[in-house]
Amino acid sequence: MFLLPSLAAFLASHSEGSAAAGLRPAGRAFTWAPVWLLITLLVGYRFQVGGDWGNYFRYLVGVSGLDFAEVLTREDPAYQLLNWLSVEMDWGIYGVNLIGGAIFAFGLVVFCRRQPRPWLALAVAIPYLVIVVGMGYSRQGIALGLAMLGLVALSKSSVRGFVIWVALAAAFHKSALLLLPIAALAAARNRYWTAAWVGLTTVVLYYLLLASDVDTLYTNYVVAQYQSEGAAVRLLMNALPAAVLLLWRPRFQFAESEARLWMWFAIFSLALLGLFMATPASTALDRMALYLLPLQLAVFARLPDVFGAQGKRYQAPTAAAVAPESGARRSTTIAKGAPILVAAILIYYGAVQFVWLNFAENAHSWVPYRFYPLVSPF
């Protein structure tokens, strides 16, 4: 699963900074349809894969016999509704996982295609974002897929679109509400007005989706001081690209709509690492950090063009450099060292996947991978 996007990323690494830096031409969307389908099937038709595999059956049991209105009154109503639909259609857990996997994969593919080197972004996503989150944390996987659609909207200066996608994500997993303040912080224009209406929206959604569970969440995650194995490593994986971005921020030459967004992602990533050193409640920080994972894709998908041009700054595409016949944006900077940097990034994430699958405390919940149509569920 990791090798295919890695091979594509390395083969594309000899492109000019332009081909890497520009948005993908719309005509290439068909190339990504099989990618979306493959990830959807692998996530949706997994069998007894993921640390929380058994826990999700309780949602199916919980909505059995309820009517539509009753389902909407339960916590995480969108996820409950998805389970209710699967029960009504007799699809079982595979209906829930397949639809959830499709949403997650769609958000991931759209986000990756928005990056300068989309295949590299996808390869970076596989070891943790896809395998661990997508296949292990079903509700947060769906929420993260929708949140990535929101980040794409925000990168296009659509604060309203970001808020809508994040609100929908929060209906699947309430913790996605943590992303809403990003909209106000990242706004480049009308900041006070944006802060006012985003703040009001956050308060309304808080009372609708989260307020009734705050005491329970505080008791379980903070007072009980739940700890996650490997939380420090995962927080460090976010902190590394965060530090790179903040130290060499001018080199990245983000568009105005993206610069503040990723700066705040980087700041929050480093802040979570600092909090980890100050509190033993690592599980809460670990789950919060899941929503910052797109930072890894955004930074590493640009790194070969930022540092691969032998000291030249990465040159963002301009209107004059657009190639009308293809719809792709062009740049005059050639990242001569890009293949080496791409290879280094792929080796790093390959090592992450190897170490996690072979030595992680709970890796046995993922290994071996089993595909439902090829195994007996009994």
C-alpha positions, -999 to +999 in steps of 0.1 A: +000+000+000+029+023+008+050+012-022+027+023-050+024+060-041+061+060-031+071+047-066+048+073-082+063+100-060+098+091-068+092+089-106+076+123-104+105+137-083+125+146-115+098+171-125+105+207-125+095+226-094+067+239-116+050+206-122+053+198-086+043+233-074+012+238-095-022+225-090-031+193-108-049+197-141-085+188-139-081+163-167-060+141-144-088+135-119-094+101-135-060+090-123-071+095-087-104+077-090-088+042-087-067+056-057-099+067-040-116+033-047-086+013-035-084+031-002-121+030+003-121-008-002-091-014+020-106+007+048-142-004+043-138-041+039-111-048+065-119-077+088-110-076+125-084-049+117-079-020+140-075-016+178-111-005+183-127-031+159-149-047+186-159-014+202-178-002+171-203-030+171-220-013+201-231+015+179-249-010+156-266-025+187-274+009+202-294+021+172-313-012+166-350-006+170-348+032+171-366+055+148-350+082+127-358+110+152-344+091+182-311+084+164-306+122+159-308+128+196-278+105+204-242+117+206-222+120+173-256+120+154-241+116+119-222+085+129-253+071+147-273+078+116-248+060+094-251+029+118-289+031+117-289+032+079-266+001+079-288-017+103-320-009+083-303-020+050-288-051+067-253-041+057-238-046+092-204-032+102-191-033+066-217-009+054-206+016+081-169+011+074-174+012+036-193+045+036-170+059+062-139+047+043-153+064+011-157+097+030-123+095+045-106+085+012-124+113-007-112+139+018-076+125+016-075+124-022-089+159-026-064+172-001-034+154-017-043+166-051-042+202-037-006+197-027+024+205-049+036+169-050+003+149-046+019+114-048+044+123-021+016+137+001-003+104-003+028+083+005+033+104+036-003+098+046-002+060+043+018+048+074-002+066+101-031+087+086-045+058+065-034+026+083-037+037+119-064+064+118-085+054+088-084+017+097-084+021+135-104+052+146-135+049+124-153+080+137-123+102+138-112+089+104-144+101+088-142+134+107-106+139+095-116+132+059-143+159+061-119+182+079-094+179+051-121+190+027-125+220+050-088+227+049-089+227+011-118+252+013-099+274+037-068+273+014-091+289-012-101+316+013-135+301+019-140+304+057-176+295+053-168+263+035-143+254+062-168+259+089-195+239+071-172+209+066-158+210+101-194+212+115-203+181+095-171+164+108-181+172+144-214+155+138-194+123+133-169+130+161-174+160+184-137+165+189-135+180+154-149+212+169-113+219+181-105+229+145-131+257+143-110+285+160-084+279+132-108+296+108-107+328+128-069+327+134-062+319+097-084+345+082-065+370+062-093+395+056-122+408+077-106+392+108-129+407+134-161+399+115-148+363+108-138+359+145-173+370+156-194+347+134-170+317+137-170+322+175-208+323+176-210+292+154-185+274+177-206+282+208-238+269+191-222+237+180-206+233+214-239+233+231-255+211+205-228+184+203-203+187+231-216+204+263-234+174+277-203+152+275-177+177+288-177+164+324-173+128+312-145+137+288-127+157+314-129+128+339-119+101+314-090+119+297-077+145+322-086+133+357-080+096+349-048+106+330-053+080+302-020+073+285-013+063+249+016+041+240+037+059+214+020+093+219+054+110+222+066+096+189+033+107+171+035+142+186+071+144+175+061+134+140+039+165+139+064+187+157+092+180+131+074+195+101+061+222+124+096+233+133+108+231+097+079+253+086+084+279+113+122+280+109+121+284+071+087+299+067+097+325+040+110+297+017+077+280+015+060+309-002+025+298+006-004+317-009-018+343+015-049+321+022-026+292+033+003+309+051-015+317+083-034+284+083-002+263+083+016+286+106-011+280+133-011+243+126+026+244+133+023+264+165-004+241+178+017+210+170+046+223+190+023+234+218+008+199+221+044+185+224+051+210+252+019+201+270+028+164+267+060+171+287+039+189+314+010+165+318+006+127+320-028+128+301-012+117+268-043+101+253-062+135+252-032+152+235-027+122+211-063+124+199-062+162+195-030+158+174-049+136+149-065+168+134-030+183+129-018+154+108-025+172+075+005+194+084+028+166+076+014+162+041+014+199+034+050+204+046+067+173+032+049+177-002+067+210-005+100+202+011+118+189-021+110+222-039+118+244-009+153+229-003+160+211-035+168+241-057+205+244-045+199+274-023+173+291-045+140+300-029+110+280-039+092+301-065+054+301-063+036+299-097+023+332-111-005+341-134+020+347-163+034+313-159+001+294-164+001+270-194-033+276-209-033+243-229-029+221-198-044+241-170-012+234-150+007+263-134+044+267-142+074+280-123+109+288-135+127+273-105+140+237-110+145+218-078+177+200-088+180+182-055+144+172-053+148+134-061+172+130-032+149+148-008+119+128-021+138+096-015+148+107+020+112+115+029+100+082+015+127+063+035+117+081+066+080+072+063+089+037+052+109+033+084+079+047+104+056+021+089+081-008+093+088+001+130+052+006+138+039-026+122+067-047+137+073-032+171+043-012+182+025-024+213-008-029+196+004-037+160-012-072+164-046-055+159-035-045+124-013-075+114-020-095+094-044-074+073-075-093+063-100-084+036-136-093+043-145-109+009-115-132+011-120-145+047-149-160+066-164-137+092-173-167+114 
